[in-house]
Amino acid sequence: MGRAAVIARQIRWYVASLMGDNHYRRYLEHRRRTHPGEPVLTEREYWRMRHAAADANPGARCC
């Protein structure tokens, strides 16, 4: 694989991380690793929980 392809893959990973594209996948990996056998949220339930938590605790958001 050429250097340009490696750089493109790294940029794609970085942008996906910033946009939250891999958050649900990371959540699933965490649940499997730390809470095996317990039920997990569906992707829809996961995003609802994340947005509700962000609305309840705005933290450092500007608005």
PDB file of N, CA, C and O in Angstrom, chain B, residues numbered from 101:
ATOM      1  N   MET B 101       0.852  -1.170   0.000  1.00  0.00           N
ATOM      2  CA  MET B 101       0.000   0.000   0.000  1.00  0.00           C
ATOM      3  C   MET B 101       0.902   1.239   0.000  1.00  0.00           C
ATOM      4  O   MET B 101       1.876   1.312   0.749  1.00  0.00           O
ATOM      5  N   GLY B 102       0.569   2.186  -0.833  1.00  0.00           N
ATOM      6  CA  GLY B 102       1.385   3.377  -0.944  1.00  0.00           C
ATOM      7  C   GLY B 102       1.212   4.327   0.231  1.00  0.00           C
ATOM      8  O   GLY B 102       0.253   4.234   0.998  1.00  0.00           O
ATOM      9  N   ARG B 103       2.131   5.208   0.346  1.00  0.00           N
ATOM     10  CA  ARG B 103       2.124   6.199   1.436  1.00  0.00           C
ATOM     11  C   ARG B 103       0.870   7.070   1.379  1.00  0.00           C
ATOM     12  O   ARG B 103       0.293   7.394   2.417  1.00  0.00           O
ATOM     13  N   ALA B 104       0.442   7.453   0.167  1.00  0.00           N
ATOM     14  CA  ALA B 104      -0.757   8.289   0.018  1.00  0.00           C
ATOM     15  C   ALA B 104      -1.998   7.561   0.535  1.00  0.00           C
ATOM     16  O   ALA B 104      -2.865   8.180   1.152  1.00  0.00           O
ATOM     17  N   ALA B 105      -2.090   6.260   0.291  1.00  0.00           N
ATOM     18  CA  ALA B 105      -3.240   5.485   0.764  1.00  0.00           C
ATOM     19  C   ALA B 105      -3.246   5.398   2.285  1.00  0.00           C
ATOM     20  O   ALA B 105      -4.306   5.464   2.907  1.00  0.00           O
ATOM     21  N   VAL B 106      -2.078   5.251   2.880  1.00  0.00           N
ATOM     22  CA  VAL B 106      -1.983   5.191   4.343  1.00  0.00           C
ATOM     23  C   VAL B 106      -2.414   6.525   4.945  1.00  0.00           C
ATOM     24  O   VAL B 106      -3.165   6.554   5.920  1.00  0.00           O
ATOM     25  N   ILE B 107      -1.949   7.611   4.377  1.00  0.00           N
ATOM     26  CA  ILE B 107      -2.317   8.943   4.875  1.00  0.00           C
ATOM     27  C   ILE B 107      -3.813   9.176   4.703  1.00  0.00           C
ATOM     28  O   ILE B 107      -4.459   9.715   5.601  1.00  0.00           O
ATOM     29  N   ALA B 108      -4.371   8.779   3.564  1.00  0.00           N
ATOM     30  CA  ALA B 108      -5.812   8.939   3.332  1.00  0.00           C
ATOM     31  C   ALA B 108      -6.617   8.149   4.356  1.00  0.00           C
ATOM     32  O   ALA B 108      -7.630   8.640   4.855  1.00  0.00           O
ATOM     33  N   ARG B 109      -6.181   6.934   4.674  1.00  0.00           N
ATOM     34  CA  ARG B 109      -6.890   6.118   5.672  1.00  0.00           C
ATOM     35  C   ARG B 109      -6.823   6.772   7.041  1.00  0.00           C
ATOM     36  O   ARG B 109      -7.810   6.761   7.776  1.00  0.00           O
ATOM     37  N   GLN B 110      -5.677   7.342   7.398  1.00  0.00           N
ATOM     38  CA  GLN B 110      -5.532   8.022   8.687  1.00  0.00           C
ATOM     39  C   GLN B 110      -6.415   9.260   8.761  1.00  0.00           C
ATOM     40  O   GLN B 110      -7.022   9.528   9.798  1.00  0.00           O
ATOM     41  N   ILE B 111      -6.491  10.007   7.686  1.00  0.00           N
ATOM     42  CA  ILE B 111      -7.354  11.196   7.656  1.00  0.00           C
ATOM     43  C   ILE B 111      -8.809  10.778   7.777  1.00  0.00           C
ATOM     44  O   ILE B 111      -9.574  11.409   8.507  1.00  0.00           O
ATOM     45  N   ARG B 112      -9.204   9.722   7.072  1.00  0.00           N
ATOM     46  CA  ARG B 112     -10.585   9.229   7.142  1.00  0.00           C
ATOM     47  C   ARG B 112     -10.933   8.817   8.568  1.00  0.00           C
ATOM     48  O   ARG B 112     -12.020   9.128   9.055  1.00  0.00           O
ATOM     49  N   TRP B 113     -10.004   8.111   9.248  1.00  0.00           N
ATOM     50  CA  TRP B 113     -10.231   7.697  10.638  1.00  0.00           C
ATOM     51  C   TRP B 113     -10.395   8.927  11.542  1.00  0.00           C
ATOM     52  O   TRP B 113     -11.284   8.960  12.392  1.00  0.00           O
ATOM     53  N   TYR B 114      -9.542   9.929  11.356  1.00  0.00           N
ATOM     54  CA  TYR B 114      -9.583  11.133  12.191  1.00  0.00           C
ATOM     55  C   TYR B 114     -10.898  11.878  12.015  1.00  0.00           C
ATOM     56  O   TYR B 114     -11.516  12.281  13.000  1.00  0.00           O
ATOM     57  N   VAL B 115     -11.331  12.065  10.777  1.00  0.00           N
ATOM     58  CA  VAL B 115     -12.587  12.765  10.518  1.00  0.00           C
ATOM     59  C   VAL B 115     -13.760  11.972  11.083  1.00  0.00           C
ATOM     60  O   VAL B 115     -14.672  12.554  11.670  1.00  0.00           O
ATOM     61  N   ALA B 116     -13.748  10.656  10.915  1.00  0.00           N
ATOM     62  CA  ALA B 116     -14.827   9.825  11.462  1.00  0.00           C
ATOM     63  C   ALA B 116     -14.873   9.933  12.981  1.00  0.00           C
ATOM     64  O   ALA B 116     -15.956   9.955  13.565  1.00  0.00           O
ATOM     65  N   SER B 117     -13.716  10.001  13.624  1.00  0.00           N
ATOM     66  CA  SER B 117     -13.671  10.151  15.081  1.00  0.00           C
ATOM     67  C   SER B 117     -14.246  11.491  15.510  1.00  0.00           C
ATOM     68  O   SER B 117     -15.003  11.562  16.478  1.00  0.00           O
ATOM     69  N   LEU B 118     -13.895  12.540  14.803  1.00  0.00           N
ATOM     70  CA  LEU B 118     -14.419  13.870  15.133  1.00  0.00           C
ATOM     71  C   LEU B 118     -15.926  13.938  14.968  1.00  0.00           C
ATOM     72  O   LEU B 118     -16.613  14.575  15.767  1.00  0.00           O
ATOM     73  N   MET B 119     -16.443  13.287  13.937  1.00  0.00           N
ATOM     74  CA  MET B 119     -17.867  13.345  13.643  1.00  0.00           C
ATOM     75  C   MET B 119     -18.685  12.362  14.480  1.00  0.00           C
ATOM     76  O   MET B 119     -19.914  12.416  14.455  1.00  0.00           O
ATOM     77  N   GLY B 120     -18.038  11.480  15.209  1.00  0.00           N
ATOM     78  CA  GLY B 120     -18.744  10.537  16.059  1.00  0.00           C
ATOM     79  C   GLY B 120     -19.165   9.257  15.375  1.00  0.00           C
ATOM     80  O   GLY B 120     -19.960   8.491  15.920  1.00  0.00           O
ATOM     81  N   ASP B 121     -18.640   9.017  14.186  1.00  0.00           N
ATOM     82  CA  ASP B 121     -19.041   7.832  13.428  1.00  0.00           C
ATOM     83  C   ASP B 121     -18.682   6.523  14.122  1.00  0.00           C
ATOM     84  O   ASP B 121     -19.339   5.507  13.893  1.00  0.00           O
ATOM     85  N   ASN B 122     -17.663   6.529  14.955  1.00  0.00           N
ATOM     86  CA  ASN B 122     -17.240   5.276  15.581  1.00  0.00           C
ATOM     87  C   ASN B 122     -17.619   5.196  17.065  1.00  0.00           C
ATOM     88  O   ASN B 122     -17.181   4.271  17.748  1.00  0.00           O
ATOM     89  N   HIS B 123     -18.401   6.114  17.571  1.00  0.00           N
ATOM     90  CA  HIS B 123     -18.755   6.109  18.997  1.00  0.00           C
ATOM     91  C   HIS B 123     -19.558   4.870  19.377  1.00  0.00           C
ATOM     92  O   HIS B 123     -19.279   4.237  20.395  1.00  0.00           O
ATOM     93  N   TYR B 124     -20.552   4.522  18.565  1.00  0.00           N
ATOM     94  CA  TYR B 124     -21.377   3.366  18.896  1.00  0.00           C
ATOM     95  C   TYR B 124     -20.549   2.084  18.865  1.00  0.00           C
ATOM     96  O   TYR B 124     -20.717   1.216  19.721  1.00  0.00           O
ATOM     97  N   ARG B 125     -19.654   1.962  17.880  1.00  0.00           N
ATOM     98  CA  ARG B 125     -18.785   0.786  17.806  1.00  0.00           C
ATOM     99  C   ARG B 125     -17.897   0.695  19.041  1.00  0.00           C
ATOM    100  O   ARG B 125     -17.705  -0.392  19.586  1.00  0.00           O
ATOM    101  N   ARG B 126     -17.357   1.819  19.484  1.00  0.00           N
ATOM    102  CA  ARG B 126     -16.536   1.829  20.694  1.00  0.00           C
ATOM    103  C   ARG B 126     -17.371   1.468  21.922  1.00  0.00           C
ATOM    104  O   ARG B 126     -16.885   0.779  22.818  1.00  0.00           O
ATOM    105  N   TYR B 127     -18.613   1.925  21.970  1.00  0.00           N
ATOM    106  CA  TYR B 127     -19.511   1.569  23.067  1.00  0.00           C
ATOM    107  C   TYR B 127     -19.715   0.052  23.106  1.00  0.00           C
ATOM    108  O   TYR B 127     -19.644  -0.555  24.174  1.00  0.00           O
ATOM    109  N   LEU B 128     -19.968  -0.558  21.946  1.00  0.00           N
ATOM    110  CA  LEU B 128     -20.164  -2.009  21.890  1.00  0.00           C
ATOM    111  C   LEU B 128     -18.914  -2.756  22.354  1.00  0.00           C
ATOM    112  O   LEU B 128     -19.011  -3.724  23.108  1.00  0.00           O
ATOM    113  N   GLU B 129     -17.751  -2.312  21.907  1.00  0.00           N
ATOM    114  CA  GLU B 129     -16.505  -2.951  22.330  1.00  0.00           C
ATOM    115  C   GLU B 129     -16.318  -2.837  23.839  1.00  0.00           C
ATOM    116  O   GLU B 129     -15.906  -3.797  24.491  1.00  0.00           O
ATOM    117  N   HIS B 130     -16.618  -1.678  24.389  1.00  0.00           N
ATOM    118  CA  HIS B 130     -16.505  -1.473  25.841  1.00  0.00           C
ATOM    119  C   HIS B 130     -17.453  -2.401  26.590  1.00  0.00           C
ATOM    120  O   HIS B 130     -17.059  -3.038  27.567  1.00  0.00           O
ATOM    121  N   ARG B 131     -18.705  -2.480  26.135  1.00  0.00           N
ATOM    122  CA  ARG B 131     -19.688  -3.341  26.819  1.00  0.00           C
ATOM    123  C   ARG B 131     -19.267  -4.807  26.767  1.00  0.00           C
ATOM    124  O   ARG B 131     -19.382  -5.516  27.767  1.00  0.00           O
ATOM    125  N   ARG B 132     -18.784  -5.268  25.623  1.00  0.00           N
ATOM    126  CA  ARG B 132     -18.341  -6.665  25.507  1.00  0.00           C
ATOM    127  C   ARG B 132     -17.156  -6.946  26.424  1.00  0.00           C
ATOM    128  O   ARG B 132     -17.058  -8.021  27.017  1.00  0.00           O
ATOM    129  N   ARG B 133     -16.264  -5.976  26.534  1.00  0.00           N
ATOM    130  CA  ARG B 133     -15.041  -6.160  27.319  1.00  0.00           C
ATOM    131  C   ARG B 133     -15.312  -6.071  28.820  1.00  0.00           C
ATOM    132  O   ARG B 133     -14.792  -6.885  29.582  1.00  0.00           O
ATOM    133  N   THR B 134     -16.113  -5.102  29.261  1.00  0.00           N
ATOM    134  CA  THR B 134     -16.285  -4.860  30.691  1.00  0.00           C
ATOM    135  C   THR B 134     -17.583  -5.404  31.277  1.00  0.00           C
ATOM    136  O   THR B 134     -17.684  -5.582  32.491  1.00  0.00           O
ATOM    137  N   HIS B 135     -18.572  -5.668  30.437  1.00  0.00           N
ATOM    138  CA  HIS B 135     -19.869  -6.170  30.919  1.00  0.00           C
ATOM    139  C   HIS B 135     -20.358  -7.314  30.027  1.00  0.00           C
ATOM    140  O   HIS B 135     -21.440  -7.219  29.447  1.00  0.00           O
ATOM    141  N   PRO B 136     -19.584  -8.386  29.912  1.00  0.00           N
ATOM    142  CA  PRO B 136     -19.981  -9.475  29.011  1.00  0.00           C
ATOM    143  C   PRO B 136     -21.296 -10.112  29.450  1.00  0.00           C
ATOM    144  O   PRO B 136     -21.551 -10.292  30.641  1.00  0.00           O
ATOM    145  N   GLY B 137     -22.113 -10.443  28.476  1.00  0.00           N
ATOM    146  CA  GLY B 137     -23.374 -11.118  28.757  1.00  0.00           C
ATOM    147  C   GLY B 137     -24.517 -10.193  29.126  1.00  0.00           C
ATOM    148  O   GLY B 137     -25.666 -10.632  29.177  1.00  0.00           O
ATOM    149  N   GLU B 138     -24.233  -8.917  29.386  1.00  0.00           N
ATOM    150  CA  GLU B 138     -25.303  -7.973  29.710  1.00  0.00           C
ATOM    151  C   GLU B 138     -25.870  -7.390  28.423  1.00  0.00           C
ATOM    152  O   GLU B 138     -25.166  -7.295  27.418  1.00  0.00           O
ATOM    153  N   PRO B 139     -27.134  -7.003  28.453  1.00  0.00           N
ATOM    154  CA  PRO B 139     -27.732  -6.431  27.239  1.00  0.00           C
ATOM    155  C   PRO B 139     -27.090  -5.086  26.893  1.00  0.00           C
ATOM    156  O   PRO B 139     -26.621  -4.357  27.767  1.00  0.00           O
ATOM    157  N   VAL B 140     -27.082  -4.781  25.599  1.00  0.00           N
ATOM    158  CA  VAL B 140     -26.543  -3.504  25.127  1.00  0.00           C
ATOM    159  C   VAL B 140     -27.663  -2.702  24.477  1.00  0.00           C
ATOM    160  O   VAL B 140     -28.663  -3.257  24.023  1.00  0.00           O
ATOM    161  N   LEU B 141     -27.478  -1.406  24.441  1.00  0.00           N
ATOM    162  CA  LEU B 141     -28.453  -0.538  23.794  1.00  0.00           C
ATOM    163  C   LEU B 141     -28.382  -0.714  22.279  1.00  0.00           C
ATOM    164  O   LEU B 141     -27.324  -1.011  21.725  1.00  0.00           O
ATOM    165  N   THR B 142     -29.513  -0.529  21.626  1.00  0.00           N
ATOM    166  CA  THR B 142     -29.476  -0.473  20.169  1.00  0.00           C
ATOM    167  C   THR B 142     -28.795   0.827  19.785  1.00  0.00           C
ATOM    168  O   THR B 142     -28.610   1.700  20.633  1.00  0.00           O
ATOM    169  N   GLU B 143     -28.422   0.970  18.536  1.00  0.00           N
ATOM    170  CA  GLU B 143     -27.757   2.204  18.113  1.00  0.00           C
ATOM    171  C   GLU B 143     -28.675   3.405  18.314  1.00  0.00           C
ATOM    172  O   GLU B 143     -28.225   4.478  18.717  1.00  0.00           O
ATOM    173  N   ARG B 144     -29.942   3.224  18.037  1.00  0.00           N
ATOM    174  CA  ARG B 144     -30.914   4.315  18.224  1.00  0.00           C
ATOM    175  C   ARG B 144     -31.008   4.709  19.698  1.00  0.00           C
ATOM    176  O   ARG B 144     -30.988   5.895  20.028  1.00  0.00           O
ATOM    177  N   GLU B 145     -31.110   3.714  20.584  1.00  0.00           N
ATOM    178  CA  GLU B 145     -31.170   3.996  22.023  1.00  0.00           C
ATOM    179  C   GLU B 145     -29.895   4.666  22.511  1.00  0.00           C
ATOM    180  O   GLU B 145     -29.938   5.568  23.348  1.00  0.00           O
ATOM    181  N   TYR B 146     -28.757   4.217  21.981  1.00  0.00           N
ATOM    182  CA  TYR B 146     -27.467   4.794  22.366  1.00  0.00           C
ATOM    183  C   TYR B 146     -27.419   6.286  22.048  1.00  0.00           C
ATOM    184  O   TYR B 146     -27.046   7.093  22.898  1.00  0.00           O
ATOM    185  N   TRP B 147     -27.800   6.654  20.816  1.00  0.00           N
ATOM    186  CA  TRP B 147     -27.732   8.064  20.428  1.00  0.00           C
ATOM    187  C   TRP B 147     -28.746   8.900  21.199  1.00  0.00           C
ATOM    188  O   TRP B 147     -28.471  10.052  21.533  1.00  0.00           O
ATOM    189  N   ARG B 148     -29.902   8.340  21.481  1.00  0.00           N
ATOM    190  CA  ARG B 148     -30.877   9.075  22.309  1.00  0.00           C
ATOM    191  C   ARG B 148     -30.303   9.350  23.691  1.00  0.00           C
ATOM    192  O   ARG B 148     -30.444  10.457  24.212  1.00  0.00           O
ATOM    193  N   MET B 149     -29.652   8.345  24.294  1.00  0.00           N
ATOM    194  CA  MET B 149     -29.046   8.508  25.606  1.00  0.00           C
ATOM    195  C   MET B 149     -27.946   9.570  25.557  1.00  0.00           C
ATOM    196  O   MET B 149     -27.869  10.420  26.444  1.00  0.00           O
ATOM    197  N   ARG B 150     -27.101   9.531  24.534  1.00  0.00           N
ATOM    198  CA  ARG B 150     -26.006  10.513  24.417  1.00  0.00           C
ATOM    199  C   ARG B 150     -26.533  11.930  24.277  1.00  0.00           C
ATOM    200  O   ARG B 150     -26.024  12.851  24.915  1.00  0.00           O
ATOM    201  N   HIS B 151     -27.559  12.108  23.438  1.00  0.00           N
ATOM    202  CA  HIS B 151     -28.107  13.454  23.244  1.00  0.00           C
ATOM    203  C   HIS B 151     -28.828  13.938  24.497  1.00  0.00           C
ATOM    204  O   HIS B 151     -28.745  15.120  24.830  1.00  0.00           O
ATOM    205  N   ALA B 152     -29.518  13.070  25.186  1.00  0.00           N
ATOM    206  CA  ALA B 152     -30.196  13.448  26.427  1.00  0.00           C
ATOM    207  C   ALA B 152     -29.170  13.844  27.480  1.00  0.00           C
ATOM    208  O   ALA B 152     -29.376  14.818  28.204  1.00  0.00           O
ATOM    209  N   ALA B 153     -28.065  13.102  27.577  1.00  0.00           N
ATOM    210  CA  ALA B 153     -27.027  13.424  28.542  1.00  0.00           C
ATOM    211  C   ALA B 153     -26.372  14.770  28.201  1.00  0.00           C
ATOM    212  O   ALA B 153     -26.069  15.555  29.099  1.00  0.00           O
ATOM    213  N   ALA B 154     -26.154  15.037  26.917  1.00  0.00           N
ATOM    214  CA  ALA B 154     -25.545  16.310  26.520  1.00  0.00           C
ATOM    215  C   ALA B 154     -26.495  17.475  26.810  1.00  0.00           C
ATOM    216  O   ALA B 154     -26.048  18.559  27.186  1.00  0.00           O
ATOM    217  N   ASP B 155     -27.786  17.262  26.640  1.00  0.00           N
ATOM    218  CA  ASP B 155     -28.753  18.328  26.945  1.00  0.00           C
ATOM    219  C   ASP B 155     -28.857  18.559  28.441  1.00  0.00           C
ATOM    220  O   ASP B 155     -29.010  19.699  28.880  1.00  0.00           O
ATOM    221  N   ALA B 156     -28.775  17.492  29.233  1.00  0.00           N
ATOM    222  CA  ALA B 156     -28.896  17.617  30.693  1.00  0.00           C
ATOM    223  C   ALA B 156     -27.646  18.237  31.318  1.00  0.00           C
ATOM    224  O   ALA B 156     -27.739  18.942  32.323  1.00  0.00           O
ATOM    225  N   ASN B 157     -26.486  17.979  30.730  1.00  0.00           N
ATOM    226  CA  ASN B 157     -25.214  18.483  31.255  1.00  0.00           C
ATOM    227  C   ASN B 157     -24.447  19.170  30.120  1.00  0.00           C
ATOM    228  O   ASN B 157     -23.562  18.555  29.526  1.00  0.00           O
ATOM    229  N   PRO B 158     -24.763  20.415  29.812  1.00  0.00           N
ATOM    230  CA  PRO B 158     -24.156  21.054  28.636  1.00  0.00           C
ATOM    231  C   PRO B 158     -22.650  21.233  28.735  1.00  0.00           C
ATOM    232  O   PRO B 158     -21.998  21.348  27.697  1.00  0.00           O
ATOM    233  N   GLY B 159     -22.067  21.261  29.911  1.00  0.00           N
ATOM    234  CA  GLY B 159     -20.615  21.353  30.040  1.00  0.00           C
ATOM    235  C   GLY B 159     -20.045  22.610  29.414  1.00  0.00           C
ATOM    236  O   GLY B 159     -20.458  23.722  29.743  1.00  0.00           O
ATOM    237  N   ALA B 160     -19.100  22.430  28.517  1.00  0.00           N
ATOM    238  CA  ALA B 160     -18.375  23.551  27.936  1.00  0.00           C
ATOM    239  C   ALA B 160     -18.961  24.040  26.613  1.00  0.00           C
ATOM    240  O   ALA B 160     -18.303  24.779  25.881  1.00  0.00           O
ATOM    241  N   ARG B 161     -20.170  23.641  26.306  1.00  0.00           N
ATOM    242  CA  ARG B 161     -20.775  24.119  25.052  1.00  0.00           C
ATOM    243  C   ARG B 161     -20.991  25.621  25.121  1.00  0.00           C
ATOM    244  O   ARG B 161     -21.192  26.177  26.201  1.00  0.00           O
ATOM    245  N   CYS B 162     -20.952  26.258  23.999  1.00  0.00           N
ATOM    246  CA  CYS B 162     -21.097  27.707  23.992  1.00  0.00           C
ATOM    247  C   CYS B 162     -22.561  28.144  24.022  1.00  0.00           C
ATOM    248  O   CYS B 162     -22.854  29.261  24.448  1.00  0.00           O
ATOM    249  N   CYS B 163     -23.483  27.293  23.582  1.00  0.00           N
ATOM    250  CA  CYS B 163     -24.894  27.720  23.485  1.00  0.00           C
ATOM    251  C   CYS B 163     -25.820  26.834  24.306  1.00  0.00           C
ATOM    252  O   CYS B 163     -27.030  27.059  24.329  1.00  0.00           O
TER     253      CYS B 163
END
